[in-house]
């Protein structure tokens, strides 16, 4: 069915009644002004793109790349390219691979003097939008990354052009970057990772790369949403560094966005630290249990050792293979050593009694009687208390790191 429209006496388009209830809140659309805008925009774009070649870069190349920056006073300043971070979302952190993945919402800005015009000649039109294929655009490259994925529709990329030749567009990418992990304080660790961008094909004397961060994302409410359930984003900074080589020919500007993330240790506290403490505490009681035979005590101790070894194996799969022993690993190893000491003490006490009791009974004295009594349950109780205190001290030190971490 063909829908008919009517134009009012004032020059406005009148919407039919059936269309007014379909989300069209305005009953009148200004047809003449919109038509004038389209005509002006058509004339503007025809004029701007008349002799424009989108396959050729506007970067100034009449320059000796072996000379220092700014050596030619008559040449224009370096061509500027800006990477503007609009939003960041931490996706995952893979510690064994030392890799961090983030989703970045970026704007990129650059100048192309060929796309400038005088607004007064085109009804004060200062901007227009066009397909990115119609203009030359730089190829932004993530430097030193494992993987990058562009979420934009390749056929519908848009760019905005203003009358000064200033252009900008929007990029949504997922970047997986290498990040050297320091797990010495695991699971209370804080990691610093960098995402770097560059324009590698251009010489540094020709192009200057800049980086900016949208101030709105630094708001506390927005900032909290940029981490995930395991990692909290605690800082975000940007800067530009120069990657230098000895010959100066390969030097390039790197736009760097640096994130500082802190791990949420609650999972490891509830699933490893506290259970390990309970297992060790109860196992020591079982090892020194009065009335149990030697093999039963040893079985309790060996079961505990197997449990601690299994926990160490699980933790080893979570962290990279570095030369540092993580804090959680030290905690488990200390519990393991405590249990080994407990087994050694039980074995030694049994042998000590077997050797000392006949000799103490050869000559009865008050001191020998007290020693013989002490070699019984009191010695086991004393050793058990000392080992339990060591276990509690190890646990409290671990929890102390948690509170010191500010979690």
C-alpha positions as a printed NumPy array, in Angstrom:
array([[  0.   ,   0.   ,   0.   ],
       [  1.408,   3.416,  -0.964],
       [  1.115,   5.941,   1.844],
       [  0.065,   9.463,   0.851],
       [  1.366,  12.632,   2.563],
       [  0.016,  16.151,   2.569],
       [  1.868,  19.415,   2.975],
       [  0.368,  22.153,   5.132],
       [  0.087,  25.769,   4.08 ],
       [  3.128,  26.635,   6.198],
       [  5.321,  24.228,   4.24 ],
       [  5.392,  21.315,   6.703],
       [  4.786,  17.661,   5.984],
       [  1.636,  16.373,   7.662],
       [  1.858,  12.769,   8.934],
       [ -1.19 ,  10.487,   8.453],
       [ -3.113,   9.551,  11.599],
       [ -2.068,   5.878,  11.44 ],
       [  1.627,   6.882,  11.504],
       [  1.302,   9.15 ,  14.504],
       [  0.863,   6.141,  16.776],
       [  3.901,   4.269,  15.467],
       [  6.562,   6.181,  17.346],
       [  6.271,   9.388,  15.302],
       [  5.936,  11.943,  18.07 ],
       [  6.073,  14.947,  15.785],
       [  3.158,  15.505,  13.508],
       [  5.059,  17.951,  11.328],
       [  8.458,  17.569,   9.673],
       [ 10.141,  20.607,   8.161],
       [ 10.508,  19.554,   4.535],
       [ 11.921,  22.708,   2.873],
       [ 14.779,  23.186,   5.344],
       [ 15.763,  19.535,   5.277],
       [ 15.674,  19.54 ,   1.485],
       [ 17.911,  22.614,   1.44 ],
       [ 20.333,  20.873,   3.805],
       [ 20.572,  17.823,   1.553],
       [ 21.158,  20.004,  -1.504],
       [ 23.891,  21.994,   0.213],
       [ 25.533,  18.83 ,   1.545],
       [ 25.491,  17.287,  -1.926],
       [ 27.132,  20.375,  -3.425],
       [ 29.657,  20.455,  -0.58 ],
       [ 30.702,  16.81 ,  -0.874],
       [ 30.847,  17.065,  -4.68 ],
       [ 33.176,  20.025,  -4.344],
       [ 35.331,  18.502,  -1.592],
       [ 35.746,  15.114,  -3.253],
       [ 36.096,  16.499,  -6.789],
       [ 39.884,  16.193,  -6.999],
       [ 40.373,  14.109,  -3.853],
       [ 42.254,  10.8  ,  -3.933],
       [ 41.437,   8.653,  -0.874],
       [ 44.292,   6.249,  -1.636],
       [ 47.033,   8.832,  -1.03 ],
       [ 48.143,   9.967,   2.425],
       [ 48.205,  13.673,   3.438],
       [ 51.396,  13.117,   5.472],
       [ 54.147,  15.572,   4.506],
       [ 57.088,  13.661,   2.976],
       [ 59.414,  16.415,   1.718],
       [ 61.65 ,  15.727,   4.656],
       [ 64.948,  13.974,   5.366],
       [ 64.095,  11.11 ,   7.712],
       [ 67.684,  10.935,   8.929],
       [ 67.543,  14.472,  10.317],
       [ 66.2  ,  15.407,  13.784],
       [ 62.617,  16.525,  14.279],
       [ 62.018,  20.164,  13.293],
       [ 65.258,  20.632,  11.384],
       [ 63.382,  22.267,   8.47 ],
       [ 61.873,  25.479,   9.781],
       [ 59.851,  26.038,   6.593],
       [ 58.202,  22.626,   6.681],
       [ 54.889,  22.083,   8.493],
       [ 54.906,  20.518,  11.918],
       [ 54.613,  16.766,  12.204],
       [ 51.277,  15.318,  11.114],
       [ 49.232,  14.608,  14.249],
       [ 47.321,  11.432,  14.945],
       [ 45.406,  11.001,  18.227],
       [ 44.111,   7.839,  19.875],
       [ 41.262,   8.76 ,  22.239],
       [ 40.134,   6.146,  24.782],
       [ 36.384,   6.375,  25.288],
       [ 35.832,   3.23 ,  27.39 ],
       [ 37.706,   0.134,  28.537],
       [ 36.453,  -3.223,  29.789],
       [ 38.68 ,  -5.916,  31.257],
       [ 37.638,  -9.276,  29.792],
       [ 40.06 , -11.836,  31.211],
       [ 43.529, -12.337,  32.635],
       [ 45.431, -15.523,  31.801],
       [ 48.267, -15.711,  34.31 ],
       [ 50.015, -18.855,  32.949],
       [ 50.193, -17.233,  29.509],
       [ 50.939, -13.782,  30.968],
       [ 48.213, -12.279,  28.817],
       [ 45.443,  -9.769,  29.482],
       [ 42.429,  -9.191,  27.215],
       [ 40.478,  -5.922,  27.131],
       [ 37.739,  -4.408,  25.008],
       [ 38.557,  -0.848,  23.972],
       [ 36.151,   1.766,  22.682],
       [ 38.365,   4.249,  20.838],
       [ 38.087,   7.408,  18.809],
       [ 40.846,   8.295,  16.387],
       [ 41.496,  11.853,  15.201],
       [ 43.6  ,  13.104,  12.306],
       [ 43.851,  16.004,   9.84 ],
       [ 43.564,  16.022,   6.082],
       [ 43.959,  19.537,   4.676],
       [ 42.489,  18.421,   1.355],
       [ 39.089,  18.002,   3.043],
       [ 38.714,  21.592,   4.259],
       [ 36.259,  24.199,   2.989],
       [ 34.859,  27.623,   3.722],
       [ 31.553,  27.155,   5.612],
       [ 30.216,  30.505,   4.422],
       [ 30.156,  29.17 ,   0.85 ],
       [ 27.948,  26.268,   1.879],
       [ 25.267,  27.778,   4.095],
       [ 27.56 ,  27.62 ,   7.191],
       [ 27.798,  23.843,   6.992],
       [ 30.726,  22.832,   9.216],
       [ 30.498,  19.01 ,   9.266],
       [ 29.233,  16.049,   7.337],
       [ 29.337,  12.258,   7.754],
       [ 30.501,   9.867,   5.087],
       [ 31.668,   6.311,   4.574],
       [ 35.251,   5.752,   5.676],
       [ 36.073,   4.317,   2.246],
       [ 35.599,   7.79 ,   0.787],
       [ 38.521,   9.281,   2.714],
       [ 42.078,   8.331,   3.476],
       [ 42.46 ,   7.008,   7.017],
       [ 45.509,   5.771,   8.938],
       [ 45.943,   2.132,   9.814],
       [ 46.01 ,   1.948,  13.598],
       [ 48.133,  -0.976,  14.792],
       [ 48.324,  -2.486,  18.249],
       [ 51.998,  -2.932,  19.112],
       [ 53.315,  -6.082,  20.791],
       [ 49.979,  -7.89 ,  21.167],
       [ 48.903, -11.505,  20.743],
       [ 45.602, -10.807,  19.06 ],
       [ 43.323,  -7.952,  18.013],
       [ 39.703,  -8.183,  16.877],
       [ 37.755,  -5.339,  15.289],
       [ 34.028,  -5.503,  16.081],
       [ 32.964,  -2.927,  13.496],
       [ 31.048,  -3.848,  10.385],
       [ 33.636,  -3.656,   7.634],
       [ 31.065,  -2.379,   5.137],
       [ 29.522,   0.365,   7.282],
       [ 32.371,   2.282,   8.869],
       [ 31.608,   5.984,   9.156],
       [ 33.785,   9.038,   9.588],
       [ 32.977,  12.642,  10.454],
       [ 34.651,  15.516,   8.583],
       [ 34.676,  19.142,   9.635],
       [ 35.518,  22.254,   7.641],
       [ 39.101,  22.477,   8.984],
       [ 39.995,  19.053,   7.608],
       [ 39.676,  17.453,  11.038],
       [ 38.368,  13.868,  10.866],
       [ 37.369,  11.341,  13.48 ],
       [ 35.808,   7.916,  13.64 ],
       [ 34.97 ,   5.223,  16.18 ],
       [ 36.748,   1.916,  16.796],
       [ 35.63 ,  -0.991,  18.97 ],
       [ 38.332,  -3.637,  19.371],
       [ 39.298,  -6.508,  21.622],
       [ 43.032,  -6.611,  22.308],
       [ 44.965,  -9.46 ,  23.914],
       [ 48.263,  -7.989,  25.091],
       [ 51.326,  -9.499,  26.692],
       [ 51.655,  -8.558,  30.346],
       [ 54.583,  -9.671,  32.486],
       [ 53.095, -11.006,  35.722],
       [ 54.581, -10.517,  39.183],
       [ 52.946, -13.264,  41.263],
       [ 55.185, -12.963,  44.32 ],
       [ 52.173, -11.734,  46.355],
       [ 49.613, -14.103,  44.801],
       [ 46.658, -14.086,  45.585],
       [ 47.05 , -10.509,  46.872],
       [ 48.889,  -9.362,  43.768],
       [ 48.552,  -6.222,  41.706],
       [ 49.467,  -6.26 ,  38.019],
       [ 50.388,  -3.42 ,  35.672],
       [ 49.666,  -4.01 ,  31.982],
       [ 50.043,  -1.866,  28.896],
       [ 48.142,  -1.652,  25.624],
       [ 50.225,   0.067,  22.964],
       [ 49.264,   1.555,  19.6  ],
       [ 51.4  ,   2.91 ,  16.799],
       [ 51.534,   3.874,  13.127],
       [ 54.489,   1.706,  12.099],
       [ 54.781,   2.565,   8.415],
       [ 55.536,   6.261,   8.966],
       [ 58.785,   7.769,  10.19 ],
       [ 58.745,   9.554,  13.541],
       [ 59.987,  12.802,  11.956],
       [ 56.835,  12.757,   9.816],
       [ 54.109,  11.683,  12.257],
       [ 53.418,  12.502,  15.892],
       [ 51.167,  10.057,  17.786],
       [ 49.141,  11.367,  20.726],
       [ 46.923,   9.673,  23.305],
       [ 44.008,  10.919,  25.396],
       [ 41.483,   9.486,  27.856],
       [ 37.867,  10.587,  28.072],
       [ 37.419,  12.241,  31.467],
       [ 33.931,  10.772,  31.852],
       [ 35.235,   7.221,  32.355],
       [ 37.304,   8.349,  35.333],
       [ 34.086,   8.833,  37.282],
       [ 33.987,   6.398,  40.204],
       [ 30.714,   4.758,  39.129],
       [ 31.948,   4.173,  35.594],
       [ 35.418,   3.141,  36.743],
       [ 33.993,   0.314,  38.875],
       [ 32.359,  -1.288,  35.834],
       [ 35.629,  -1.589,  33.929],
       [ 36.956,  -4.59 ,  35.887],
       [ 35.485,  -8.059,  36.279],
       [ 34.569, -10.422,  39.122],
       [ 38.166, -11.489,  39.811],
       [ 40.077,  -8.323,  38.982],
       [ 39.401,  -4.739,  40.003],
       [ 40.694,  -1.851,  37.908],
       [ 42.392,   0.586,  40.298],
       [ 44.212,   2.928,  37.922],
       [ 44.213,   3.972,  34.276],
       [ 46.81 ,   6.275,  32.73 ],
       [ 47.983,   7.248,  29.269],
       [ 51.22 ,   8.519,  27.815],
       [ 53.315,   8.502,  24.663],
       [ 56.713,   6.854,  24.7  ],
       [ 59.362,   6.682,  22.012],
       [ 60.547,   3.262,  20.941],
       [ 64.224,   3.935,  20.207],
       [ 66.78 ,   2.053,  18.154],
       [ 70.471,   2.727,  17.732],
       [ 70.127,   3.918,  14.137],
       [ 67.18 ,   6.26 ,  14.907],
       [ 65.539,   5.14 ,  11.658],
       [ 63.183,   2.714,  13.371],
       [ 62.143,   5.072,  16.17 ],
       [ 58.395,   5.422,  16.574],
       [ 55.858,   6.938,  18.94 ],
       [ 53.825,   4.506,  21.02 ],
       [ 50.46 ,   5.605,  22.4  ],
       [ 50.272,   3.698,  25.687],
       [ 47.264,   3.05 ,  27.883],
       [ 48.38 ,   1.53 ,  31.173],
       [ 45.994,  -0.282,  33.488],
       [ 46.638,  -1.319,  37.074],
       [ 44.505,  -4.225,  38.252],
       [ 44.191,  -5.837,  41.67 ],
       [ 43.029,  -9.399,  42.24 ],
       [ 40.021, -10.195,  44.405],
       [ 41.507, -12.821,  46.795],
       [ 38.239, -13.993,  48.402],
       [ 38.031, -17.124,  46.237],
       [ 41.492, -18.263,  47.293],
       [ 40.876, -17.341,  50.942],
       [ 37.707, -19.452,  51.093],
       [ 38.823, -22.306,  48.841],
       [ 42.518, -22.739,  49.716],
       [ 43.81 , -20.674,  52.647],
       [ 41.092, -21.402,  55.201],
       [ 40.605, -25.101,  54.256],
       [ 44.384, -25.644,  54.425],
       [ 44.441, -24.143,  57.897],
       [ 41.586, -26.353,  59.086],
       [ 43.124, -29.497,  57.55 ],
       [ 46.493, -28.814,  59.146],
       [ 44.979, -27.947,  62.52 ],
       [ 42.867, -31.116,  62.664],
       [ 45.661, -33.3  ,  61.276],
       [ 48.031, -32.251,  64.046],
       [ 45.413, -33.266,  66.595],
       [ 45.083, -36.626,  64.821],
       [ 48.837, -37.195,  64.681],
       [ 49.228, -36.595,  68.413],
       [ 45.962, -38.305,  69.382],
       [ 46.53 , -40.212,  72.622],
       [ 45.779, -43.915,  72.365],
       [ 46.111, -44.219,  68.592],
       [ 48.7  , -46.61 ,  67.207],
       [ 51.726, -45.41 ,  65.294],
       [ 50.477, -46.42 ,  61.831],
       [ 47.162, -44.605,  62.295],
       [ 49.021, -41.44 ,  63.217],
       [ 51.319, -41.755,  60.225],
       [ 48.336, -42.306,  57.928],
       [ 46.798, -39.02 ,  59.131],
       [ 50.045, -37.176,  58.468],
       [ 50.615, -38.73 ,  55.055],
       [ 47.04 , -37.948,  54.005],
       [ 47.613, -34.325,  54.962],
       [ 50.85 , -34.22 ,  52.951],
       [ 49.072, -35.613,  49.886],
       [ 46.336, -32.99 ,  50.269],
       [ 48.832, -30.117,  50.502],
       [ 50.749, -31.448,  47.515],
       [ 47.529, -31.586,  45.486],
       [ 46.724, -27.986,  46.425],
       [ 50.21 , -26.947,  45.3  ],
       [ 49.572, -28.639,  41.96 ],
       [ 46.267, -26.81 ,  41.494],
       [ 47.919, -23.496,  42.312],
       [ 50.811, -24.205,  39.929],
       [ 48.349, -24.415,  37.011],
       [ 47.071, -20.934,  37.847],
       [ 50.316, -18.96 ,  37.797],
       [ 53.147, -18.509,  35.278],
       [ 56.37 , -20.486,  35.605],
       [ 58.58 , -17.793,  37.094],
       [ 61.493, -17.839,  39.511],
       [ 59.403, -16.351,  42.315],
       [ 57.491, -18.503,  44.778],
       [ 54.036, -16.958,  45.297],
       [ 52.836, -16.03 ,  48.743],
       [ 50.121, -18.696,  48.682],
       [ 52.72 , -21.3  ,  47.739],
       [ 54.896, -20.306,  50.708],
       [ 51.865, -20.599,  52.986],
       [ 51.068, -24.129,  51.773],
       [ 54.725, -25.196,  51.911],
       [ 54.959, -24.008,  55.536],
       [ 51.854, -26.057,  56.388],
       [ 53.488, -28.998,  54.635],
       [ 56.703, -28.534,  56.636],
       [ 54.741, -28.31 ,  59.884],
       [ 53.086, -31.627,  59.135],
       [ 56.441, -33.218,  58.265],
       [ 57.775, -31.982,  61.594],
       [ 54.747, -33.491,  63.347],
       [ 55.372, -36.893,  61.733],
       [ 59.074, -36.684,  62.572],
       [ 58.29 , -35.814,  66.205],
       [ 55.834, -38.706,  66.605],
       [ 58.395, -41.121,  65.185],
       [ 61.189, -39.659,  67.305],
       [ 59.119, -39.751,  70.508],
       [ 58.356, -43.441,  69.962],
       [ 62.041, -44.262,  69.502],
       [ 63.044, -41.978,  72.372],
       [ 60.673, -43.766,  74.743],
       [ 61.942, -47.159,  73.61 ],
       [ 65.528, -46.109,  74.291],
       [ 65.094, -43.978,  77.445],
       [ 62.468, -45.864,  79.483],
       [ 64.618, -48.937,  80.371],
       [ 67.538, -46.712,  81.319],
       [ 65.423, -44.44 ,  83.507],
       [ 64.064, -47.444,  85.381],
       [ 67.534, -48.754,  86.293],
       [ 67.846, -46.232,  89.09 ],
       [ 64.76 , -44.591,  90.514],
       [ 65.064, -40.934,  91.487],
       [ 62.589, -38.077,  91.611],
       [ 64.162, -36.45 ,  88.548],
       [ 64.187, -39.696,  86.568],
       [ 60.536, -40.239,  87.495],
       [ 59.612, -36.754,  86.299],
       [ 61.52 , -37.261,  83.037],
       [ 59.824, -40.59 ,  82.468],
       [ 56.433, -38.983,  83.126],
       [ 57.215, -36.089,  80.775],
       [ 58.186, -38.505,  77.997],
       [ 54.595, -39.734,  78.087],
       [ 51.529, -37.713,  77.041],
       [ 52.901, -34.325,  78.311],
       [ 55.667, -34.346,  75.66 ],
       [ 53.169, -35.086,  72.892],
       [ 50.778, -32.417,  74.155],
       [ 53.583, -29.845,  74.32 ],
       [ 54.722, -30.604,  70.763],
       [ 51.132, -30.549,  69.523],
       [ 50.511, -27.136,  71.093],
       [ 53.711, -25.706,  69.601],
       [ 52.834, -26.993,  66.119],
       [ 49.253, -25.721,  66.423],
       [ 50.596, -22.283,  67.358],
       [ 52.871, -22.393,  64.312],
       [ 49.89 , -23.288,  62.125],
       [ 47.827, -20.439,  63.578],
       [ 50.729, -18.   ,  63.175],
       [ 51.121, -19.009,  59.517],
       [ 47.4  , -18.48 ,  58.951],
       [ 47.356, -15.099,  60.705],
       [ 50.338, -13.867,  58.691],
       [ 48.519, -14.838,  55.489],
       [ 45.354, -13.043,  56.588],
       [ 47.521, -10.075,  57.561],
       [ 48.64 ,  -9.737,  53.938],
       [ 44.967,  -9.684,  52.991],
       [ 44.187,  -6.754,  55.299],
       [ 47.401,  -5.011,  54.285],
       [ 46.296,  -5.349,  50.691],
       [ 43.283,  -3.179,  51.467],
       [ 40.752,  -5.77 ,  50.337]])
